[in-house]
Amino acid sequence: MSNLNIQITLSENKKDKVPADQLVFGTTFTDHMFVADYIEGTGWHNHRVVPYAPITLDPSATIFHYGQTIFEGMKAYLSEDGVVRLFRPDQNMKRMNHSADRLSMPQIDENHAIEALVELIKVDKEWIPKDPGTSLYIRPFMIATEPHLGVSASKSYTYMIIMSPVGSYYQEGIHPVKILVESEYVRAVAGGTGNAKTAGNYASSLKAQEVADREGYSQVLWLDGIERKYIEEVGSMNVFFKIAGEVVTPALNGSILDGITRKSIIDLLKHWGVPVVERRVSIDEIREAHRTGKLDEAFGTGTAAVISPIGEFRYQGELFYVNNGETGELSAKLYDALTGIQKGTQEDPFGWVVELNKK
């Protein structure tokens, strides 16, 4: 986005705030949203903050028929000192451009995108909850808008940012979740769109998630799409295992999302001197580590859940519990450290946090 000049139109009908203890993830939205338009040959233009409202698109818009859409997930935190903090927003915008490239969509100016986000947060700052475990979830996204039926990249797009005050992503909170290992359906393969943050990846996961929900599991753990044996990621998280004192996570292979929380956890572990390795991890290795008592902990990482300890896996009818179904010491330490950095209650030795209104 170039020549940034944001027009701001304030809402005349403010919505009632939902009490923090009643927040359900992704169901309440702030009073305003950011919008910008793109036309081939013109570029990004008409940058604006406007009242949150439905959008109107032509029924033949490319997004409906050929799925050109990408998004990001990030958070803003309000600390007791009144400072609003963003966590590594540059990484989100960088990843958004990676996704845009994969989906043949236009690049955004990453610095301008952050500037637009900051303006939106300023307008809706009163929506950021400050209770423990709460934050303002931020969803930047881009959709193809050209009214055209034809398998080709759109010539017009809309970029938007909407925001939602949230509590814990899982009802379990920081308590361990139950994970169902998927052995029938495939999420992605290298060369596909698995390492882009696009809606189709999530649509293809819904069938397996329905099965998991029915059987009392929080999420699905996906295996690779070729050999059906190597662990990739959980539906909304990257995944880590602590095996005999060493932390192991699946290496990025072209079909795994390059999670920002994932890379932050790896940096934290290295900073603490904890052995951490990125490599291929098979479900058989995890099963054997459990059988021999070497599987110390397992946890997922992501913007929404931050750190989510895993207390139980089920694979092909076999159940195995991790750390007696309890939150592990390392999982808890990582959660406290990362959320502390995000909220400004712990030192940020990496320079990850952007403070918006510190005096």
N, C-alpha and C positions, 0 to 999 in steps of 0.2 A: 504494500500500500504506500503510495507516494503523495507528496504535497498534503500532509495530514492537516485537516482543518475540521475539527469536530463540532458539529452543531448539536446543542443540547436542548431538548424539549422535555420539560418536567411534567410528570403525571399530576392531574388534578384530582385523582381518585386513589389515594393511598390505601393499600390493603392492610388488614389487621395482621399483626405479628403473631406467629404461633409460639406458645411457650416452649422453652428449650426442651423440657422433658416430654413434649408431645411431637417433636420433629421426627418425621419419617423420611428416610433418604430419598431425595429426588422428587418430592411431591409438592413442595412449597417453593414459590419463586418470587424474586424481588420485584420492585415496582418498575424497573427499567431494564432495557437491553441495548447492546451496541449493534449497529448494522452498518455494513459497507457493501457497495456493489462493484461488480467487475464486468466490463465489456471488452472483448478482444479488440485491440487497436486503441482503446482508451485507457485501459488499466483500472486500478482501484479508484473509486470516487464516492462522493456523497456519504462521507463518514458522519455518523450521527448516533447520539444517545436519545432514545425515544421511550415512551411508556411501553411496558411489556404488553404484548397483544398478539393475537393470531396473525399469521402471514398468509398472503394470497398468492397462489401460483397457478399458472396455466395447467390444465389437465395433461397436456403433452410435455410438461417440463421434464428435462432429461433425468433428474433425480428419481422420478417415479418409475421410470422404465429401464434405466441402465445403471442405477445405483451409484452415481458419482457423488460421494459424500465422505467427508472425513471429520474427525473431531478430536478434542483433547479433554483431559480432566485435570484440574488443579484446584488449589484451595487458598483462601485468604484467612488469616488468623488474627483475632483481636485479643491482645494481652491485657493484663490488669493495668498496665501503665498507659493504656489507650493507643498504643502503637499498632498499626495494621501491618502485617507481614505477609509476603508472598514467598513461597519456597521454590527456588530454581525456575522461575518463569521462562528464562531464556532457553532452558532445555525443552520445555513444552513447545515453544514456538519453533525451535529447531526441528523437533520431531514432527510437528505439523507440516512443515515444508517437505520433510522426507515422505510423509504420507501423500501430500499433494503431488509430488513427483511421480509416485507409483500409480496414482489414479488419473494422471494426465490433467491435473488441475493447476491453476496459476499459483505461483509463489506469493507469500505475503512478506512484507517488510517486517522482520522479527522485532526490531526496536519500536516501530510504529504500532505493532500489535500490542506490545506491552504498554505503550503509552495510552492506547485506547482502553485497555483493561483498567489501568489506573484511574482514568477519568470516570469510567463506569462505577468503580468501587467508591470513588469519592461521592458520587451522587447517591449511592445506596449503602453507604457505610453503616447506617443505623440498623441494617439487616444482619450485620455480622454478629453472631452470638458469641458470648465469652465464657459460657459455662464449660467445665471440664469435659473434654471429648467432643466438643462442638466446633464448627468452623463454617465458612462460607464456601460451598462447592461451586466451582466455576467451569462452565462448559463452552469453550469456543468451538465453533463448527463452521463448515463450508458446504454449500449444496450447489448443484448444477441447476440452472434456471432456464436455459434456452428452451423455448417451445418448439421441439423438433423430434420426430420419431425417426431415428436413424442411429445405427451403432457407430457413433463417433463422439469425440470429446465435445462437450458443450462450449459455446462461445460466450456464455454469460454465467456469472456466479454471484451468490450472496454469502458474505461472511458475517457471522453473528456471534455474540457472546451473551449467554444467559447465566443467571446465578441463583443458587438455592441454599438457604441455611440448612445445615444438616447436623444430625447427631451421629451415632455409630452406624457404620454401613451394615454390619451384621447385628441381629438381635442379641447374639452372644457377646458382643463387644470384644474385649481383649481375651475373653475366655475361649478355649479351644473349639474349633469347628470340626464338623464331620465331612469328609471328602469322599466322593464316589469316583473311582478310577474308571474312565470310559474305555470300553474295549470294542464297541460296535461302530460308533460314528467317528468321523475324522473332522478336525477343525481346520487344518491348514497344512501345506507342504512348502518346502523351500522353492522359491520362484513364484509363489502365489502372493497373496496379500496378507499373510499372517503377521508380518512385521510392520504393517501399516495399521493405523488406527481408523478403520473404516467399518461402516455399519454391517456390511455383509458378513464379516467375521463373527459378529455377535448374533446375527440372525441364524447362522448355521449352527450355533451352539445351543439354541433354544430347545430343540427336541431332547437332547441329552439332559439339559437342565430340568426339564419337566419330569423326567424319570427320577432324577436326583431328589427333586422336591417331594415327589410322591413317597419316596422311600426314606425321607427324613434327613437328607444330606444337604449341606449348605451350598456346595459347589461341586463342579466336575473337574477332575484332573485329566488333562488330555495327554494322550500318547502320540508319538510321531505317526504321520500318515502313510509311511512306507512299510516299515517293519512292525509297527504297532507294538513296540516294546520300550522305546526311549521316551522318558518324561519330557514334556514341553512346558506347559504352564497350566494354572488353574484358570477358570473362566474369566475372573476379574483380577487375577494376581499372577505375578511370577512366584516361583516356589523355591525354597531352600531346605536342605537337610543337614543336620549335624550328625555326622557318622564318626564314631570313635574320636571325638574331639575336633574333627576337621569339618568346616562348613563347605558344602558342595551345592552348586546350583547349575542347572542346565545351561550350557554355552549357547550364545546367540548363533542361530544356524540358518537364518533367513525366513524362518516360520514362527519365531518367538518374538514377542513385542519387547523392544528395548526399554524396559520400565525405568522411570526416573527414580522411583523409590528403590528399585532393584540396585541401580548403580550407586545410589547413596548408601545403601546397606553394605555393599561391597567395600566402599571407601571407609565406612565406619569400622568395619571389622579389621581392615588392614591397619587403620589408625590405632586400633587397640592391640594389634599384634596377634589377632586370632587367625589361624590358618583358614584361608578361603580359596576355593578352586572353582573355576568355570570349566565344565567338561560335560561329555555325554553321561547321562545317568539313566540306567534302565530300571524298570519297575521290579525286575527280578533282583537287582542289587539292593533295592530298598527292602524288599521282602526278606532277603537273606540277612541284611543288617538287623532287621527286627528279630528274626529267628535267633540270631546269635547274641542279641542284647547290645548291639553296637549302635542302634538307631537312637540317639539321645534326644533329638528334637526335630520337628518339622514346622515350617511356618510359611505363610504367603506374604507377599509385599505388594502394595499398590497405593495409589493416591487415596482411593476411597476408604480402604480398610486400614491403611498404614502398615501395621504388622498384625497378622492374624494367625495365632498359633493353631496348629493342626493336631487334634487329639485322636483322630481315628481315620483310617483308610479302609475302604472295601474294594477288593479287586477280585472279579470273577467268583463272587460269593464268599471269599475269604476275608475275615476281619483281622486287622492288626492295629493295636493301640500304641500311641506314642507317648512316652513319659507318663504312663498310667492315666492318659486322658487329661493331664493337667498342663498348665502353661509352664514352659521351660524357663530356666533362669536366663538364658541368653535371649530368648524371645522377649521376655519382659524388659531386660536391660536395653535392647534395641528399641523397643517401643518407647520407653521413657526417654531415651537419648534423642530419638528423632522428633518426637512430639515436643520435647523440651526446646530443641533448636528451632522448631517451627513456631512455637509460641513465645520464644525469647526468654525462657526461664533457664536455659542452659547455654553455655558458650558455643558459638558457631565457628569452629576452627577452619572451616572450609570456605567461608564467604558465600554460603548458599542462600542466605535470607536477604530479601530486599525489603527494607523498611520504608513505608510510604509516607509517613507523617511524623517522623521523629524530630523533635525540636532540637 
